[in-house]
Amino acid sequence: MSPTLYLLSPGSQKGGGNYCTISRISEHLRNEGYRCHQDDPKELFARPDLSSIAKEEDGVMIGIHALRTGAFMKDSYLPYILILGGTDINVFCEDPVSMGLMTQAVYRARFVVCFSKVDQKRAMWLWPAIQPHKMKVIPQAVKTDPSSFCLQTYLDNHHPGLMSGYSAGFKPIIFAFIGGIRPVKNPLFLVPAFQDWHARNNRIIYLIVGPKLDATFTATVFEPAIKKRPGIVYIPGLPVEDAHAVISQSFALVNTSDSEGMCLAILEAMHLGIPVLARDCPANKAIISDSHTGHLFDSPETFLEKAEELLGNNKVLTDLTRNARDYVHAYHNLQLERQAYASLLRQCLQDIETGCHSADSIGNIYLETDL
């Protein structure tokens, strides 16, 4: 009988990147014949039958985020594979208590998965004693399934003042931000720039879509900053298929994160043929070749230069989106991801059976863009 797999992602937000990633991996492994249970680690480890689950001889856990999931898995009897997210190795590592918990989770894991070689290098710097054969690079795959959600209808119904005074047939130019509202995503980074641009060209709209993941930041910083700002629209979260529809109906996707793991929204936009303008941070540079598969910017001024070029040069836009689509189809496809996790799990099970950690026989999926 195949082992039972417990696939864990933190939080209950089903449209979030971690949830989508663990759901995809769960589907891969279920199709490989494994019994899969997907859960929030807090909920799993609060179950009254946890002791019987934890002592299963054939169970394996696969969890994403070294702190929010790893802190639970590290004390379990079950062997586990830990997938590094983004804030764990870029934000929470700065806190000594969080770093201590993550260090235990990393060193006790059978394998540690990074989305890119950039993340792998960061992890090796944070945890230099980790055995190299335990570190695996498996880039995220991407799939998109836009719903019938109509962005124009939504704006007409929920933001009627946005289109008031415009003639029939007026079509806004939407730049969409997709991501949970929290400081690391820095959703306000371009708000003043978009307000000024909207004043010069009232077709320009900055659409921010994302759940309120940090309630204090949202209430005290984010919402006051966007209140009554012309050209700025906020939608507090959508189902993932509706978010895909929003991306597909936008002119471009915008990413303003101070740091990232591997931004799924960027890959989704590339997959949908929508141009990407992203903050110049290491994780974004790992999946975007500047001016080839997308545009990178380090300031609002640079963003405006590149965004206006996209609006005025159809050849640049066409080349950018074609190159990006080719890139994700080649390096972020579902079959590669399924093969990688199935292979890694088989290696993990062999190690458990023999009572040792095997040599690095699986290898990594490295990308030509130096993921």
N, C-alpha and C positions, 0 to 999 in steps of 0.2 A: 504494500500500500504506500502511495506517495505521501510525503510529510505534509502536515498542515502548515501553511504559511500565514503569518500575521503581518500585514502591511500597514504601517503606521505613519500618519502625517498629523502634525499639530493643528489644533483649532478646528472649528466646525464650519469654516467658510468654504463652501463647496466650489466657489469660483476661483479660489486662490491657486497660485502656481504650485505650491507643495502638494495640495490635494489633487490637482490635475496630474502631476507627475506620478504620484503613488498610485492613482487610479489606472493610469496607462500601464505601469509596471505590473499591477495586479492582473489586468486583462491579458498581458503577455503571458504571464506564468499560469494563469487559469487555462489559457489555450494550449499550454504545454502539458496539461494534465494534472496540475497541482490543485489542492484544495486551498482556497484563498479567503481570508477574512480581513476586511479593511476596517480600520478603526482609528479613533483619536487615542493617543497613548494614555491620556488622563482617564478616559472612559474605560479603556481596557484594564488598566491597572487598578481601577476602583471596583471591578467586578467581584462579587462574592465568591465566584468559582475560580479566582485567579490562581490559587495554589495548585489546583489540578491542571490548569492550563500550563503554568510555568514548569511543571514536572513532566510534561509530555516528553517522551523520549524522541519523538520524530518531528517535533515542532521547530520552526525557524522563524525569526522575526526579521523583517526588512523595514527600516525606518529612516525617515528623512529629517534632518536637522539635529546636530550634535547636542544641542542643549534641550530644546523643547521635546524631543523624542529620546535622544540618547540618555538623558538624565534618568529616564524611566527604565530603559532597556538594560542599563549597565548592571542593575541589581537582580536581573532575572536569571533563572536557571537556563533559559533557552539561549542557544547560540544566536547571534544576530549579525546582519550586514548593515552597516551605517552609511547612509548617503548624506554628504555634506550639502547644506543648502546655500545660504549666502550670508545672512546676518550672523550665523554662528561663527564663521571664520573671519568676518569683517567688522562686526559690531560687538557681540557678546564676549569675544575674546579679550576685550579691553577691561572687563570686570573680573577681578581675581576669583571671586566665588564661582561665577559662571565658568570661567576657564578651568577651575579645578574639577567641576562636574564633567565638563566636556572632555578633559584629559582622561578621566577614568573611562568614559564611554568610548573614546577612540582606541585606547590601548586594549580594552577588553573585546573589541569587535573582531569577528573573524576576518572581515574585509571592510575597507573604507572606500567608498566610491566618490569620486570627484567628477564634476561635469566638464572640466577642462584642465589642460596642463597648467593654466594660470592658477586655478584653485588647488591643484596638486602641489605646486610649488609653495603656495601659501601655507597649506596644511603641513608640508614637510618642515617649513620654517617654524610653525607653531609647535609641532610635535616631532622634534628631530630624532627621538629614539624609536619612532615607529618603524617596523620592519618594512622595507621597500616593497616586498612581494605582496603585502597586504593592501597597498594603494592601487586602485584601479581607476582609469579614466574612461567614463562612458558618457558621451555627450547626450543631452536630452533630444528626444525625437519630438516631432510636432505633427499634430493633426488638427484640422479645422472643420467645423460643421456649422456654418452660419444659419441662424434661424430666419424666420420671415419677419423678424422685428424691423420696423421701419423707423429710422432715426428722424426723418423729416416729420412724420406724424407725431412722434413722441415730443419733439420740440414744439410743434404747433399746439399740442394739448397741454403741455406742462410749462412751457415758457412762451406764452402767446406774445408777450411784449418784445421778444427777440426779433420777430418778423414784422412787427407793426410799422406802418409807414413805408413799407417796401412794395414795389409793384408786383403783380402776379408773375410767377415764374422766377422770382428771385431765388437764387441758390447759394447758400453759404459755403464757404471753404472751411472744412472742419479739420482741425489738427487735434487728434485724440490722444489723451493720456489714459492708459489702462493700468490700474494698480491700486492696491490697498492704501488708504490714507494713513501715513505714518511718517515720522521724520526722515528715515533713511531713503524714502522715495522722493523726498523734496519736491512735492507737487507744486509748490509756490515759486520755484526757481524762475520760471518764465512768465509768471502772471503779469508783472509790470510791462514786460516787453510786448506781450500779446495785447494788453490794454492800449498801449501806444500804437501798435500796428492796426488794431481795430479802429482807432480814431482816424487813421489815415485811409483805411480801406474797410468799410463796414461789413464786407463779406467775410472777413477773417473771424473765425470763432475758435476759441480754445475750449475743448470739451474734456472735462476731467471725469472719469468713470472709475469708481472703486468704493469698496466697503470701508466703513470707519473702523479700521483695525486698532487705532490708538485713539480712544475716546477723548482723552484729555487734550491731546494735540489737536484733534479735529475741532473740539468746542472752543478752545482758547486761542488757537493760532490760525488754523486753516479756514474755518468758516468766517470769522471776522475779516480775514484778508481778502476773501472773494465776494463778500456781500456787496451787492449793488455795483459790481465791477462790470462795465459794459464789455460785451464780447466774451465773458467768462461764464461757462455753464457747468454745473456740477450734477452728476447723476450718481446717487449713493449705492452703487453696486448693481450688477445685472447677472443673470445666469450666463454661464460661459458661452452658450450658443448665441445668446443675444449680444454678448460682448464681441464675438466674432463678426456678427452682422454689423455692429457699429464700426469696427475696423474696416470692413469691406466697403462701407459707405462714406468713409472719411478720405480726405485728400492724403493725409500722412499720419503715421503713428509717432508720438513723441515720448522719449524716455528721459527723465531728469534725475535719476537716482544718483546719490552720492557713492553708493557701492551696490554691487549686484552679485548674485550667484551665476545663474544663466537665465536671463529674462525670457520667459516663455512668450510674453506678448510680442517681443521683437521677432521671435521665430515665427509666430502666428501671422504677423503682418507680412513678413517675407513670403510665407507660404501662400498668402492670399493675394500677393502681387501689389501690396501697398508700400510705398516708400517709408523708410525709417530714418528719423533723426534722433540720435541718442547721445547722452552725456558721455564724455570721454573719460571712462574709468576702465580699469584693467579687464573686468569681465565682459564689458561691452566691446572692447577692442578685440577680445578673443573671438567674437562671432561676427564682427563688422569690419570689413576692409574699407577704410574711409574713402569716399567718393567712388567706390566700386560696387559694394553691396549695400551701402547706406552712407549716411553722413554722421560724423562725430563732431561734437561741439564742446567747448570748455567755458563758454560765456554766453550770455543772452545776445551779445552783439554778433558773435560767430554764428549762433543759431539763426538769427535774422538774415544774415548774408546767405547762408546755405538754403534756407527755406524760400527766400525770394528767388534764388536761382532756380530752384525746382519749379516754382510757379511760372517762371518765364521761359524755361527751356525744356520743351517736350522731349527732346532727344536725351538729355541728361536723365530725366525721369524714367523714360522707357528703358534705357540701358541699366539704370540702377535697379529697377524692379526685376528685370530679366535676370541680371546677374545674381540677385538675392534669391530668386526662386530656384535657379539652378543650384545654388549653394546649399539651400536647405534640403532639396531633393537628394542631393548627393551625400550629405554628411549628417543630416538629422532625420533620417527616414525610420519608420517604425520597425522595419525588418531588422535593420542593424541593431536597434535598441533591444528588440526581443531576443535576438541571438546572443547578445552580450550578457543580458541578465540571466538567461537560461544557462549559459555556459558558466557564469560565475556561481550560480546556485548549485550546479552539479559539482563544481570544485569544492564548494563549502560542505556539501553533503559527504563527499569523499574524505575531506579532512576530518569531519566528525566521526566517520566510520573508522578511520585509521588512527584517530586520536592525535593527529598532528596537523600542522599548517604546511601545506604543500608549497613547492617552489613555484615561482611565477611562470606557470605554464599557459595561462590564459592570455596574458598581455593586455595591452590597452588599445582602444580605438582612438588613434591620434588623427587630428585633422590638419590639413595642409595650411590652415590659417593659424597654426600654433595654438590650438585650443589648449 
